[in-house]
Amino acid sequence: MSVKGALTLLAHSGLIHALYVVRQLVLILFLFSVVDVAAAQPMRMLIPKKAVAGGAGITKIDNVTVADVTPSTSDTWSVTNNATTNDFILVAAGAFIGGGGGTITGATYNGVAMTVIGETGTDSGNRFALFGLSAPASGANNLVVSYSASASEAAAVVSTWENVHQTTTSAFSGFNSATGTSTTPAVTITSASGGVVVDGLYFFGVTATAHASQTTLGNAQQASSAVSMGSSYEAGATSVSMDWTLGGSINWGIAGCSIKQP
C-alpha cells in the first residue's frame, strides 16, 4: 500500500471512531434524561392524591312555636326531638313576668336542665332568653320554662339540630343582645365559617319579618298585644347581623348566638 493510501485509511478509521464516540455520548445523555424525568415525578401514576377530610355541616331538623296566656310560674309544652346525630336543642323564650321585675329562671327538657345561653329584657318584666342542651332525649318530651314570678304571657320558638358540639358549654358562643324602640330590630353576632347563627326576637302586637338572608324558624305571634317570639338562623361568618322588620314601632328585644360543629 502506498503512503497516500495508508494515510487515507487512517483518516477514515479516525472518522469512524469519532462517530462511534458521538453516538455513545448521545445514548448516555438520552438515558440520563429519562432517569431525571422518572425521578422528578416518581409517584404520579402510582399513588392518588389523599382525600381532604371533612364532616357534615350543622343541619336544622325540627322547629316549633309554642305560646301561653295563662298566668303561671312555669310553662310546659310537649316538644319533639327527631335529631339523632350529635343533636342539640335550642329554645328562644320570652315572657311578661309578675307585672314587672321578674326574670326567666331556667328551662328543662325531659327533666334535664338546659344551659342558659343568655337572659335579658327590654324593660321591667319583659324578659327573653336563649337556652341550649346537647344530646337531648329523643322523641316527644316536655319542655318546661320557669319564671321568678307568675308570667301572664309567654311564647317560645324551639329548634333541634344535628352535627353540633356535644359538650353543651362548647356548643355555642358569641351571645349578644340588643333592645330598642323602632321597626328594625337588629343584633350582631360573632361566629365563624361552619357555624350557624340563631336568634330570638321578643316583640308584641305587630307583625315581624326576618331579613331575606335569614331562614325563619318560627314566629310565635299572639293576638292583640300579647308577648310574641320570633326566631331565625343564618350561616356563620366572622360577623353576622340578624335583622327583622316590624309592622309598627314598638319596644323590642333581640338576642342571638353561634352554634358550633363538634
KOLTOR-268034 format. One record per atom (N, C-alpha, C, O, CB): x, y, z. Coordinates in pm, whole numbers, plus 50000, padded with zeros to 5 digits. Glycine has a CB too. Layout:
XYZ...
This chain:
500884988150000500005000050000500905012350000501945012550066499025000250125500495022449926501295034649917501095042750043500175040450121500895043049792501985051950061501885060950177500575068650175499935070350279503075070750180500175073350057498935081150042497725072550082496815077150150498785086149895497745059850038496635050950071496545048250219495465047550277496775037849996497745046650281497755044250425497185055950503496435054150599499175041350472497545068050460497035080050528495515081250512494805085250604497725092650472495045077850394493585078650369492825068850458491785072250515493275075650220493375056350471492735046150555492725050450703491745048250775493455032750540493835056550745493935060950884492905071850914492245071751019495345066150913492785081150820491815092050839490385086550845489575090850926491935102550725490105077150757488765071250753488455063950885487335064950937488635061550634489425056650939489245049451065489005059051181488165056551268490485040651095489735070251182489555080451287488165086351283487565089051388490595091451273487655088551162486305094351149485255084551204484315088551273485985097751000485435071651171484505061451221484525061051373483475059951437484865047651163485715061851430485835061551576485155073751638484435072651737487315060951618485405085151577484795097451629483265096651625482595100851719485275109551548482735091151516481275089751505480745080151612479675082451669480895084651365481495069651639481095059951740481045066551878480105064251954482055048051740482065074651910482115081652040480925090952055480295091552160483425089552055480625098351946479495107651949478185099951973477345104252052479415115651817478045088551903476845080351919476675075852065475565076152118476905068151826477755071552128477695067052267477315078452361476535076552455479025060952308477875090252335477555101752419476075105352410475435108452511478415113752380475525104952288474115108052268473235097952342472235101752403473765108152117473605085252338472855074852405472885076952556471865075652624473415061152369474065080152608474205082452753473345094252799472665093452901475675084852791473395105252721472605117052755471115113852754470365118652840472905128552657470675105952658469255102152649468825094152770467755096552826468995094052521469695084452811469355076252927469255084653054468365082453135470385065252945470175094353071470135103053188468875111553190468305113953296471355111853192468445116053074467235124453069466005116453108465115121853174467045130452928465935103753069464805095253107464785093053257463725093653319464875081753033465965090353316466055088153459465635100653535464945099653637467485084053498466035112653487465685125253553464185127453554463635131653656466375137053485463525124753444462075126553436461365117153532460435121153602461585124253293461825104653535461205094853624461415098653770460525097053853461765080853598462635103653801462945107453938462175119653981461815120954099464425109853953461905128753887461195141153919459765138553960459235145654045461225150553802459115128453903457735125453934457545110353956456845103853879456815130453821458165105054058458165090554073456825084654114456595072754092459185086654175455885093154176454655087554230453415091354150452315087154185454485091954371453555098854046452415104753979451365094453942450175096953961452865112053856451765083053890450795073253842450595061653939449825052453912451235067953708451295062254054451215051054145450335053654266449635044654313452595047454191450365066454319449635069654440448715081254413449185091954375450605072854556447405079654431446475090654408446585101054518447155098454624445035085454399446035113054492446025123454592445175119154711444155112454696445495136554533445625123154830444885119754951443625128254959443665140254933445765121855077442485121954994441215129255005441265138755123441835135555227440035119555019440655150555107440595160355215439525156155313438375153855276440315174555160439895155055440438935150855541437895161555563438205173455551439635147455673436675157755595435615167455621434465160755693434405148555700435135173855490433555168855746432405163555817431145170155771431175180255701432575165155967430025164455811428735170155775428525183255849428955184655964427595160255806427885192755784427625205655844426445205155939425695195455941427395216055738426275215856018425145216956109423845217156030423725224455931425275229656197422885209256073421625207856000420445209856093420385203856200421535194155932419505218456052418285220256130417355208556105417145204655990417605233656094416785202856211415885191256199414435195256226413585193956138416325180056295414135200156345412765203756382412705218456422413705224256464412245194756498411535224356410411275237456467409775238656496408945234456416411755248856372409455244556611408075245656654407905258356737408845262656804407635233156736406725264356731406405276056813405365272056917404465264156889405895287856726405495277657038404555274957147404265288057218405095297157217405115264157247403085289057280402715301357349401675298357456401015287957454402175311757249401545307857550400585306057659400215319757715401075328457729401175296857771398935321757745398485334257807397815331457941397085339957993397515341657713398065319657996397535316158128398595319058234399665313158230397095301158134398315328158329399335331558429399855319358504399075311058550398755341558529401175318358515401785306958583403255309958608403865318158540401635293958499403825303058708405265304658734406115295658645407335296158651405565301658879405465287458561406185279358464405235275458351404015275358369406805266658530405795272458237405015267558123405585254158079406795252258076405035277858005404685244958046405095231757999404515229257861403305230257840404635220758098405395226057768404975223057631405615209957586406765207257620405345234657535404875201957511405435189757453406175193257324405595199057232404325179057427407445189657318408285192857203408975180057157409515172557239409335203957237408965177457027409565165256972410945167856916411155177256840408675159356864411895159356955413255159756902413465147756810413525136356856414295159757017413575150456680413835139756582415285139156539415645130856456412955141656461416125147756595417555147456561418195134956622417775130356728418275160356611419205129456555419815117056603421335117556614421905110756698419435105756513421995125456532423455125456527424005138556582423785149156525423955123356382424725137656696425275149656759424195160356772424365171656725426485155156678423085156656835421915165456836422005176156944422745175057043420665157356856421215186756921421225198657007419865205156998419275205856891422355208756965419345209757111418065216757113418295230957164419015233157261417025209257201417665240557097417805254657133416415260757151415525258757069418615262457024416245268157260414965274357292415155289457300416025294357372414385268757425414335296757225414265311357236412935314557302411875312857241414395318557094412975319157428411755320957507411605335457551412595342357575411775311657630410355339857561410065353257611408835353157698407945344757679409895363057495408765362457795407615362857885407495376557950408485383657969407735351857994406235380157984405995391858069405685386458208404725379058227404805400958015406525390358305406555383458434406215392858549406795403558565407915377158457405255388458628404975394658757404625409358754404805416358854406135393058843404125414358641403785428458635404995437358640404885449458659402855431958747406195431358622407435439058624408405433658726408025430258838407155453758653409665432958686410725429258780411095414658784412055410958852410335433358913410355405958712410675391758714411715387958611412115396158528409425383658692412145375458616413125370158520412725355958479411935349358546414545370158580413285351558368413185337458327414305330158398415485332958374413265335758169413955320858485414965315058573415595302158520416675298458565414355312258705414955295258424415555283058373414635275558280413485279358259415945274158487415165264758224414385256058135414915241858147416115239758168414445261057987414025232058133414415218058130413785211358009412725215557961414015210758261414455200757961413885192557855413965178057900415045172957927414625194657718412805171657909412715158057963413335157258103413945147258139413425148057869413165168158181413675168558317415135172058331415635173358443413455155658379415855173858218417275177258221417435192358207416895198358114418055169758108418185198258299418375212758296419105217158169420125211358131419155217358420418565227358105419225233157989420175244358034419975250358140418175238657888421185246857955422155257457986421615270957941421115272457830423515254657919421705280958029421295294457994422375300457904423485303257950421065303258122422055302557778422995309057686423045323957715424105330157710422595306457538421875329657745421785343757782420355347257818419425342057758422285352657669420165356357918418835360857959418895375857984419805380758052418335353258088417935383157928417925397657943416505402757926415565394757925418885404357840416325415957912414975421257900414935434757831415955441557818414345422358034413735438457788413565451557723413325462357828413815473557815412405451157622412575458957930412325467858043411785459358156411835447058147411325479558006411285465258259410875457758377409815447258345408715450558301410355467258483410165434558366409215423658349409155417658210408695406358195407895428358384409605424858108409635419357972410985412457951411995419057930409415430657864410985399057957412235391557957412295381957839411265376957793412385383858088413485379257791413695369257686415035362457708415965368257765413625375557545415135349957662416325342057691416535331457584415615327557513416225335557828417785326857574418155315357491418675304357582419475306957672419225319357383418205292057558418665280357632419135269757533418605268757422417545274757723420135261857573420635251257486420925238457562421205238657682421885255757414420865227157491421185214257551421695204757444421005202257344419955208257624422885199357464423435189257375422935175357416422665172857533424985189657376422815166557318422385152657340421075151857417421005144557516423455144957413420035159157376418745158257445418075144857417418435137857323417825169757403417095141557501416325129357479415595130057346415145140757304415325127157594415465118657280414775118357151413285116557171412825112657279415335107057063412525119457065411085117857071410395129657137410985140257155410735105257143409125127657173408315138157235408595138757385408455128857456406805135757208408985150557432409275152557574408795166357616408545175057533410805150957602408675168257747408205181057798409345191257806410415188557860407575179257936409065202957752409915214657771409245223157878408085227057864410125222757636409985226157985409445234158094410295246858108411505245958129409405226158229409665258458095410335271358115409795277458244408585278458262410105281057993410695281458334410305286358467410605301258483411505306658419411015278358576409805307758572409905322258593410025325058742409625316958826408665329558533410575336758774410755340458914409445344658980409335344959102411755351758925408455347858897407115351258944406145347158836406545342458730406985366658978404875348858861403875344458764403995352358634403995364758633402455346058823404105344958524404165351158391402765351358332402135340958317405145343458297402285363258298400935364358242400895360558096399845356458045400405378458260402015361758027402095358257885403475352457856404475356857913401825370857794403525342457770404805336357735404745330357596403675326557549405205325657838405885329557531405985323457398407405318357379408335323257443405595333557285407565308557291408895303157264408955297157124407945292557070409285292557369410155297257067410445290256941411525280056973412585283557025410895300256825411255267456942412175256656975412695250456846411915247656754411485245857063413995248256839414585242056719415545231056762416225232356864415305252556631415615220356684416585209656708417525208656589417155211756476415865196056734418755204156618419835204556520420665191856527420695185056630420725216856543421335188656419422315177756416423705183156384423865194056329421905167156313424715175256421426125178356397426565190956471427235199656416426375180056248426175191556600426565202356689427445196456799427285184956837425315209656749428375204556850429275200156955428485193957071427455199357111430145211857006428965182757125428205175457226428525179057370427975173057463428435161057207429415188557391429565194557523428795207657520429175216957448431085196857561427705208457597426785219757582427495233157590427225242057509425705219057688428395234857687429045247857703430005251157589430415262657574429805248257834430355241157508431205243557391430405243757262430955245857154432275232857382429085241657273428245240857154427845254557102427385255856988427005232857183428025264957184427605278157144428635288657188429435286157278426225281457201428585300157126429465311257162428875324057104427885323857030430925308957109429485335157140429155347957077427805353757114427255361657038429195346356933427245350057232425945355657269425995370757272426945376757323425495350257405424955376957216424835391557219423355394957216422545387157165425605398257100422995406557270421605410757270421515425757248422495433057264420915406757402420315430057211420065444357191418595447057218417755438257202420465448857046418285459357259416905463657279416735477257214417705484457189416535464157430415495480757188415235493757128413765496157107412915487857141415975494956998413475507757049412105511257012412145516256868412585527356841411495522057109411675507756774411725511056632411005500156555410325491756614413205512656582411165500256424410625489556340411725480356287411465471656205409835495356222412965482356335414085474856275414995468656382416125473256401414915484156185414535458356451415405451556547416625445556477416525440656364414615440456622417765445956544418985440056487419995437456597420045444556697419595449356379420795426956577421895423856667422995417356585422725410156489421425414556784424245419956622425395414356552426035403356637426315405356755426435425456519426255391856573426795380056643428145376256584428305375656462425805368156634429115373756670430405368756626430315353656604429875346356693431515372056729430725349056487430635334756455431855331056371432895337656379429295331356379431725320556291432815316056204432225307056097431115301956110433925308756285432995305155991432565296255884432355282155941433185277156017433615295955769431245275855904430925262655957429945263256073429305253256105432175255656000429835274956136428865276756243427525281256189427375283656069429385286856345426555282156276425225287256241424795297056348424895294156467424185275556226424335308656306423845318856400422335317456414421615316856314424235333256352421855316856538420435315656568420035327456657420755330956751420105301956637418875333456628418445344856709417065342356769416365332856732418425357556625416695351056862415355351156919414895365556931415615373856986415315343957058413715368656879413175382356879411955383056972411005375456956412795386756735411995392157067410895394557160410135406957113410725417557095411415396257308408815405357092408005416657044406555414257082406235404057142408155418556889405685423557047404255421657076403425431156990403835442356960403965424057227402235426356952401225434756891401395438556746400555445656691401125446556966402485434156680402715437656539403245425456466403555415356528403705449656526403345426356334403965415656257405485416856263406015427556290403485415956110406175405756237407645405656238408125396956123407675385656106408205400456375409045402456043409575395355926411095395255931411725405755941409075401855794411675383355923413135382155923413715386855791413055386255687413555367755951414955391555795415665395855674415765384255575415795372555614417085401055709415815387655446415825377555341417025368155350416945356855301415825384155205418125372355412419305363755425419135353355535419955344255547420535372055453418095354555616417835345555728416695335955695415795339255619417515353555856416745324155754415665314355742414855314455870415395312255979416225300055711413555317055859412695317955977412455304156037412065294755968411355324455940412695303056168412425290656241411005290656295410375280156306413425288756355410505302156329409155303056383408815317156422409685325556443408995293856502407525319656430407025332656470405805330356558404675329856511406665341556345406065328856689405005326056785404305339156816404495345156922405565319456915403475343556722402825356556733401415354756791400585347756734402755363656596401175361156903399885360056968399005372056932399485382456886400065359057120397705370356954396755380756920396925392957011397555392157116395315375456930396355403956968396335416257044397765420657077398635420556990395505414557173398005424257200399325429357239400105419257321401045423057391399185442157316399735406457313400405396157393401825393857346402185396657231399615383057389402645388657439404045385857410404175376257291403445366357282404745379957534405105379157201405385370457087406895368357076407675376657123404815376456954407295357257014408705354256991408905349956847408125342156792409215343257088409955355156786410375350556655411775344856664412525348156756410315362056552412135336356568413485330856566413865327556423413025323856341413595318256656415155329056393415655326256258417105321856267417725322556374415505338756165417655317356155419075313656154419735317556023419065319955922419235298656177421055318256026421855322055909423235315555922423725313256032421975337655897423845312755808425175306555808426185315455880426125327755871425645303755664427105309055952428095316356028429135323155942429445318755831428775307056123429675334055994430775341555933431435349256047431005348256162430275351355817432475356756018433175364056123432235373056203432305373656325434305372456064431345379956131430365388656195429055387556118429025389555997430865403556199427965384256188426675382056123425635391356186425445391256308426235367156135424975399356104423915408156152422565401256133422215397156023423945421856078421825399956242420495393956238419475405356246419425412756344420285383656357418675406556141417795418156125416345413956102416085403956035418265426956010415415421656157413985419356139413315432556104413865443356128413355413156267412115431456047411285443256022409945441356092409275431156073411085445555869409555451156172408305450556245407225458756174407515468156101408505455556388405975454856199404865461856136404515475056200403635482056151403665453256137405185478656307404985491456375406105493556474406825484156510403605491956446406265505956517407335509256610406925505456752405955510956806407685524256601407665496256813407385491456949408705489257022409785490056964406525478356947408585486357152409755481657227410045467157188409135458957186409515482857381411275464057158411635450557117412955446457186413705454857236411775449656962413195433557186414465428257232414885416957140414035409257094414365423457379416165415757114416665405257027417975399857083418805407357134416855410456882418155386857074419375380457121419775369557024418935364356950419185374557263421035366157022421495355556932422795349556978423465354857066421645360856793423155338256918424415331656947424805323456826424025321856732424315322757074426025318356827426515309556722426595295456777427165293456884427905314156668426025285556706426215271656746427315265556660427485269256544424875263456733428065256056719429315251456658429315236456632428615228856699430485254956748430095232356533430235218256499431095211056605431805217556683430865216556357431015197656607431845190156701433335192756679434175187256750431575175056689
